[in-house]
Amino acid sequence: MCTRRGRPRPAGRPMPWCPAAQLVILWPQNWWSPTMDMKRSLRLLQSIEYSSLCYTVYLKGKSGDKMIHEKNINQLKSEVQYIQEARNCLQKLREDISRKLDGNPGDSLHQQEIQVVLEKPNGFSQGPLTPHSSPPKVDTYRDEDVESLRRTVQDLLVKLQEAERQHQSDRVDFEVTLSRYQREAEQNRVALQRAEDRVEQKEAEVGELQRRFVGMETEHQALLAKVREGETALEELRSKKVDCRAEQEKAANLEKEVAGLREKIHHLDDMLKSQQRKVRQMIEQLQNSKAVIQSKDTAIQELKEKIAYLEAENLEMHDRMEHLIEKQISHGNFSTQNRTKTENLGSVRIAKPPSLKPMPLIRVVET
């Protein structure tokens, strides 16, 4: 079976196994001749069916990474083109086999049974074969062998399809859960960013209030110094007991100024207390915002752990699928080897199933 030359397969996850609708085969020249019996031909087709592979590509884009996204799109286009070329190759192969079968009319039994096998998409016929005139013992033996082989292939295909459906369902559930967790993580990240912006704004406001508070403290000290000076001057005027009316008026004015200054001091005290309350409220809000940020960080960390756990489950599911496929392939090879030993026929070169190489799990994230 041919693979793409010159393009290495990505490592990380094994490549899944799927039906032969996307099969590409390199057939050797003169692979079939009228002397080859039908059991050997059917075994060859069965080994080709077991060796079929399809290429499943998971694309994982990242927001803002346009170059990687375009590279993944080009890779997917090349995959589609390669599958189309494979189908054309298989169609051409069927036509060549039909022409070869038409050129050997003497062996009608081989022509009919191999032609029916090649006409099916998966390489096997689901209906009964058309009987032809042949010796009774040989015809009965071949019919029983073909029927047993067909039942075995059908059972393996049913098991494979069931495993593929289960894998597809589990993968869809995992993708839905993963997308939901990613949306929640994005929402938490946006909320965290907003909270950080609010905290920065609050810190700026607190800094401005602290600067105002320092200015008012300086003004308060200056006013207290003026009050002390006024009281000292008033006491001096009172001690002198000057009967001069001008001095009395001056003393009255000084008392008025002292009263006004006291009112200003009282007003400034009220303003200072109010500003202190505001500063305390700002500090409490800042502490609450920091607590909210810490809770958001904890929630984001939990979501990341859940995502990692789901990815681990997905890897385990892939490993189970690989184990089931290897078990089915080994069972099919074991039955084929037993038949070859009992019949003592010539060796038939059968393509071995390719080793399952790891392939990374890549997913598409719409941006």
C-alpha positions as CSV (number, residue, x, y, z in Angstrom):
1,M,0.0,0.0,0.0
2,C,1.4,3.4,-1.0
3,T,1.9,6.3,1.3
4,R,2.8,9.9,0.6
5,R,6.5,10.2,-0.1
6,G,8.4,13.3,0.9
7,R,5.8,14.4,3.5
8,P,6.5,13.1,7.0
9,R,3.5,12.2,9.1
10,P,3.2,14.3,12.3
11,A,4.2,12.6,15.5
12,G,2.4,12.6,18.8
13,R,-0.8,10.5,18.1
14,P,-1.4,7.3,16.2
15,M,-3.3,7.5,12.9
16,P,-6.9,6.2,13.1
17,W,-8.1,3.3,10.9
18,C,-11.2,3.8,8.7
19,P,-13.0,1.9,5.8
20,A,-11.5,1.5,2.4
21,A,-13.4,4.4,0.7
22,Q,-10.0,6.3,0.7
23,L,-7.7,3.4,-0.2
24,V,-4.6,3.8,-2.4
25,I,-2.9,0.6,-3.5
26,L,0.3,-0.1,-5.5
27,W,-0.5,-3.3,-7.5
28,P,2.4,-5.3,-8.8
29,Q,2.4,-6.3,-12.5
30,N,0.6,-9.6,-13.3
31,W,-0.8,-9.7,-9.7
32,W,-3.6,-12.0,-11.0
33,S,-3.5,-14.7,-13.5
34,P,-6.0,-17.4,-14.5
35,T,-4.0,-20.0,-12.6
36,M,-4.5,-18.2,-9.2
37,D,-7.3,-19.8,-7.4
38,M,-10.1,-17.8,-5.9
39,K,-9.1,-18.3,-2.3
40,R,-5.7,-16.7,-2.8
41,S,-7.3,-13.8,-4.6
42,L,-9.8,-13.2,-1.9
43,R,-7.1,-13.4,0.8
44,L,-5.2,-10.8,-1.1
45,L,-8.2,-8.5,-1.3
46,Q,-8.9,-9.1,2.4
47,S,-5.3,-8.1,3.4
48,I,-5.7,-5.0,1.3
49,E,-9.0,-4.2,3.1
50,Y,-7.3,-4.6,6.5
51,S,-4.4,-2.4,5.3
52,S,-6.6,0.5,4.2
53,L,-5.9,3.8,6.0
54,C,-7.5,7.2,5.9
55,Y,-5.7,10.4,7.0
56,T,-7.6,12.4,9.7
57,V,-6.1,15.8,10.3
58,Y,-6.9,17.8,13.4
59,L,-6.2,21.5,12.9
60,K,-5.7,23.7,15.9
61,G,-5.6,27.4,15.2
62,K,-4.6,30.1,17.6
63,S,-6.2,33.5,17.8
64,G,-4.0,35.9,16.0
65,D,-1.8,33.3,14.5
66,K,-2.8,33.7,10.8
67,M,0.3,32.1,9.4
68,I,-0.2,28.7,11.2
69,H,-3.9,28.8,10.3
70,E,-3.1,29.2,6.6
71,K,-0.5,26.4,6.8
72,N,-3.0,24.0,8.3
73,I,-5.6,25.0,5.6
74,N,-3.1,24.2,2.8
75,Q,-2.3,20.9,4.5
76,L,-6.0,20.0,4.6
77,K,-6.3,20.9,0.9
78,S,-3.4,18.7,0.0
79,E,-5.0,15.8,2.0
80,V,-8.2,16.2,0.0
81,Q,-6.3,16.3,-3.3
82,Y,-4.4,13.2,-2.3
83,I,-7.6,11.3,-1.4
84,Q,-9.1,12.2,-4.8
85,E,-6.0,10.9,-6.6
86,A,-6.3,7.7,-4.6
87,R,-9.9,7.2,-5.7
88,N,-8.9,7.8,-9.3
89,C,-6.1,5.3,-8.9
90,L,-8.5,2.7,-7.5
91,Q,-11.0,3.3,-10.3
92,K,-8.3,2.9,-12.9
93,L,-7.1,-0.3,-11.2
94,R,-10.7,-1.7,-11.4
95,E,-10.8,-0.9,-15.1
96,D,-7.5,-2.6,-15.7
97,I,-8.6,-5.7,-13.8
98,S,-11.9,-5.8,-15.8
99,R,-9.9,-5.6,-19.0
100,K,-7.7,-8.5,-17.9
101,L,-10.7,-10.5,-16.8
102,D,-12.3,-9.9,-20.2
103,G,-9.2,-11.1,-21.9
104,N,-9.4,-14.5,-20.2
105,P,-12.9,-15.9,-20.9
106,G,-11.8,-19.5,-20.1
107,D,-11.8,-19.0,-16.4
108,S,-15.3,-17.7,-15.8
109,L,-15.5,-18.6,-12.1
110,H,-12.5,-16.5,-11.2
111,Q,-13.8,-13.6,-13.3
112,Q,-17.2,-13.5,-11.8
113,E,-16.2,-13.8,-8.1
114,I,-13.2,-11.3,-8.2
115,Q,-15.3,-8.9,-10.3
116,V,-18.1,-8.9,-7.7
117,V,-15.5,-8.3,-5.0
118,L,-14.0,-5.3,-6.8
119,E,-17.3,-3.7,-7.5
120,K,-18.0,-3.0,-3.8
121,P,-16.7,0.2,-2.2
122,N,-15.0,-1.7,0.6
123,G,-13.5,-4.4,-1.6
124,F,-16.0,-7.2,-0.6
125,S,-19.3,-8.4,-2.0
126,Q,-22.4,-8.5,0.2
127,G,-24.5,-10.7,-2.1
128,P,-24.2,-14.3,-3.2
129,L,-21.8,-15.2,-6.1
130,T,-23.2,-16.4,-9.4
131,P,-22.6,-20.2,-9.7
132,H,-21.0,-21.6,-12.9
133,S,-20.4,-25.0,-14.3
134,S,-17.5,-26.7,-12.5
135,P,-16.8,-30.0,-10.8
136,P,-19.3,-30.4,-7.8
137,K,-16.6,-31.0,-5.1
138,V,-14.4,-28.1,-6.0
139,D,-17.4,-25.7,-6.4
140,T,-18.9,-26.7,-3.0
141,Y,-15.5,-26.3,-1.3
142,R,-14.9,-22.9,-2.8
143,D,-18.5,-21.7,-2.0
144,E,-18.0,-22.7,1.7
145,D,-14.6,-21.0,1.9
146,V,-15.9,-17.8,0.3
147,E,-19.0,-17.8,2.6
148,S,-16.9,-18.3,5.7
149,L,-14.5,-15.5,4.6
150,R,-17.4,-13.2,3.9
151,R,-18.9,-13.7,7.3
152,T,-15.6,-13.1,9.0
153,V,-15.1,-9.9,7.0
154,Q,-18.6,-8.7,7.8
155,D,-18.2,-9.3,11.5
156,L,-15.0,-7.4,11.5
157,L,-16.5,-4.5,9.6
158,V,-19.5,-4.4,12.0
159,K,-17.2,-4.3,15.0
160,L,-15.0,-1.6,13.4
161,Q,-18.0,0.6,12.5
162,E,-19.4,0.2,16.0
163,A,-16.0,1.3,17.5
164,E,-15.8,4.2,15.1
165,R,-19.3,5.4,16.0
166,Q,-18.5,5.2,19.7
167,H,-15.2,7.0,19.1
168,Q,-17.0,9.7,17.1
169,S,-19.6,10.2,19.8
170,D,-17.0,10.4,22.6
171,R,-15.0,12.9,20.5
172,V,-18.0,15.1,20.0
173,D,-18.8,15.1,23.7
174,F,-15.2,15.9,24.5
175,E,-15.1,18.8,22.0
176,V,-18.4,20.2,23.4
177,T,-17.1,20.0,27.0
178,L,-13.7,21.5,26.0
179,S,-15.3,24.4,24.1
180,R,-17.5,25.1,27.1
181,Y,-14.5,25.1,29.5
182,Q,-12.6,27.3,27.0
183,R,-15.5,29.8,26.9
184,E,-15.7,29.9,30.7
185,A,-12.0,30.4,30.9
186,E,-12.2,33.3,28.4
187,Q,-15.0,34.9,30.4
188,N,-13.1,34.6,33.6
189,R,-10.0,36.0,31.9
190,V,-12.1,39.0,30.6
191,A,-13.6,39.5,34.1
192,L,-10.1,39.3,35.7
193,Q,-8.8,41.9,33.2
194,R,-11.7,44.2,34.1
195,A,-11.1,43.7,37.8
196,E,-7.5,44.6,37.4
197,D,-8.4,47.7,35.5
198,R,-10.8,48.7,38.2
199,V,-8.1,48.1,40.8
200,E,-5.6,50.2,39.0
201,Q,-8.2,53.0,38.8
202,K,-8.9,52.7,42.5
203,E,-5.2,52.8,43.3
204,A,-4.9,56.0,41.2
205,E,-7.8,57.6,43.1
206,V,-6.3,56.6,46.4
207,G,-3.0,58.2,45.5
208,E,-4.8,61.4,44.5
209,L,-6.7,61.4,47.8
210,Q,-3.5,60.9,49.7
211,R,-1.9,63.8,48.0
212,R,-4.9,66.0,48.9
213,F,-4.8,64.7,52.4
214,V,-1.1,65.7,52.8
215,G,-1.9,69.2,51.4
216,M,-4.8,69.7,53.8
217,E,-2.6,68.5,56.7
218,T,0.0,71.2,55.8
219,E,-2.7,73.9,55.5
220,H,-4.1,72.7,58.9
221,Q,-0.8,73.1,60.6
222,A,-0.4,76.6,59.1
223,L,-3.8,77.7,60.3
224,L,-3.0,76.3,63.8
225,A,0.2,78.4,63.8
226,K,-1.8,81.5,62.8
227,V,-4.4,80.8,65.6
228,R,-1.7,80.5,68.2
229,E,-0.2,83.8,67.0
230,G,-3.6,85.5,67.2
231,E,-4.2,84.2,70.6
232,T,-0.8,85.4,71.8
233,A,-1.4,88.8,70.3
234,L,-4.9,88.9,71.9
235,E,-3.5,88.0,75.3
236,E,-0.8,90.7,75.0
237,L,-3.5,93.3,74.1
238,R,-5.6,92.2,77.1
239,S,-2.6,92.3,79.4
240,K,-1.8,95.8,78.5
241,K,-5.3,97.0,79.1
242,V,-5.0,99.9,76.8
243,D,-8.0,102.2,77.0
244,C,-7.4,103.3,73.4
245,R,-10.5,102.7,71.4
246,A,-8.4,101.9,68.4
247,E,-6.7,99.2,70.2
248,Q,-10.0,97.9,71.5
249,E,-11.3,97.8,67.9
250,K,-8.2,96.1,66.9
251,A,-8.7,93.5,69.6
252,A,-12.3,93.0,68.5
253,N,-11.1,92.5,64.9
254,L,-8.5,90.0,66.2
255,E,-11.2,88.2,68.1
256,K,-13.4,88.0,65.0
257,E,-10.4,86.7,63.0
258,V,-9.7,84.1,65.7
259,A,-13.4,83.0,65.6
260,G,-13.3,82.8,61.8
261,L,-10.1,80.8,62.0
262,R,-11.6,78.5,64.5
263,E,-14.6,77.9,62.2
264,K,-12.2,77.2,59.4
265,I,-10.3,74.8,61.5
266,H,-13.5,73.0,62.5
267,H,-14.5,72.9,58.8
268,L,-11.1,71.5,57.9
269,D,-11.4,68.9,60.6
270,D,-14.7,67.8,59.2
271,M,-13.2,67.6,55.7
272,L,-10.2,65.7,57.0
273,K,-12.5,63.2,58.7
274,S,-14.6,62.8,55.5
275,Q,-11.5,62.3,53.4
276,Q,-10.2,59.7,55.9
277,R,-13.4,57.8,55.6
278,K,-13.2,57.9,51.9
279,V,-9.6,56.7,52.0
280,R,-10.6,53.8,54.3
281,Q,-13.5,52.9,51.9
282,M,-11.1,53.0,48.9
283,I,-8.7,50.7,50.8
284,E,-11.5,48.3,51.6
285,Q,-12.6,48.3,48.0
286,L,-9.1,47.7,46.9
287,Q,-8.8,44.7,49.2
288,N,-12.1,43.3,48.0
289,S,-11.0,43.6,44.4
290,K,-7.8,41.8,45.2
291,A,-9.8,39.0,46.8
292,V,-12.0,38.8,43.7
293,I,-8.9,38.6,41.5
294,Q,-7.5,35.7,43.6
295,S,-10.8,33.8,43.4
296,K,-10.9,34.3,39.6
297,D,-7.3,33.0,39.4
298,T,-8.3,29.9,41.4
299,A,-11.3,29.3,39.1
300,I,-9.1,29.7,36.0
301,Q,-6.6,27.2,37.4
302,E,-9.4,24.7,38.1
303,L,-10.6,25.0,34.6
304,K,-7.1,24.4,33.3
305,E,-6.9,21.3,35.4
306,K,-10.2,20.1,34.0
307,I,-9.1,20.7,30.5
308,A,-5.9,18.7,31.1
309,Y,-7.9,15.9,32.6
310,L,-10.2,15.8,29.6
311,E,-7.3,15.7,27.2
312,A,-5.8,12.8,29.2
313,E,-9.1,10.9,28.8
314,N,-9.1,11.6,25.1
315,L,-5.6,10.1,24.8
316,E,-6.7,7.1,26.8
317,M,-9.7,6.7,24.4
318,H,-7.3,6.8,21.4
319,D,-5.1,4.1,23.0
320,R,-8.1,1.9,23.5
321,M,-9.1,2.3,19.8
322,E,-5.6,1.4,18.8
323,H,-5.7,-1.7,20.9
324,L,-9.0,-2.8,19.4
325,I,-7.7,-2.3,15.9
326,E,-4.5,-4.2,16.6
327,K,-6.5,-7.0,18.1
328,Q,-8.8,-7.2,15.0
329,I,-5.8,-7.1,12.6
330,S,-3.9,-9.8,14.5
331,H,-7.0,-12.0,14.5
332,G,-7.4,-11.7,10.8
333,N,-3.7,-12.5,10.1
334,F,-3.9,-15.6,12.4
335,S,-6.9,-17.1,10.5
336,T,-5.2,-16.4,7.1
337,Q,-2.0,-18.2,8.2
338,N,-3.9,-21.3,9.4
339,R,-5.6,-21.6,6.0
340,T,-2.3,-21.3,4.1
341,K,-0.7,-24.0,6.2
342,T,-3.6,-26.5,5.7
343,E,-3.9,-26.0,1.9
344,N,-0.1,-26.1,1.3
345,L,-0.4,-23.4,-1.5
346,G,2.3,-21.2,-3.0
347,S,3.3,-18.1,-1.0
348,V,1.3,-15.0,-1.7
349,R,2.8,-11.6,-1.1
350,I,0.3,-9.7,1.1
351,A,0.8,-6.1,2.1
352,K,1.3,-5.9,5.9
353,P,-0.7,-3.3,7.8
354,P,1.4,-0.3,8.5
355,S,2.7,0.4,11.9
356,L,0.5,2.8,13.8
357,K,2.6,6.0,14.2
358,P,1.7,8.6,16.8
359,M,0.0,11.7,15.5
360,P,-0.6,14.9,17.5
361,L,-4.1,15.9,18.5
362,I,-4.8,19.2,16.7
363,R,-8.1,21.0,17.0
364,V,-9.7,23.9,15.3
365,V,-10.6,27.0,17.4
366,E,-12.7,29.5,15.5
367,T,-11.6,33.0,16.0
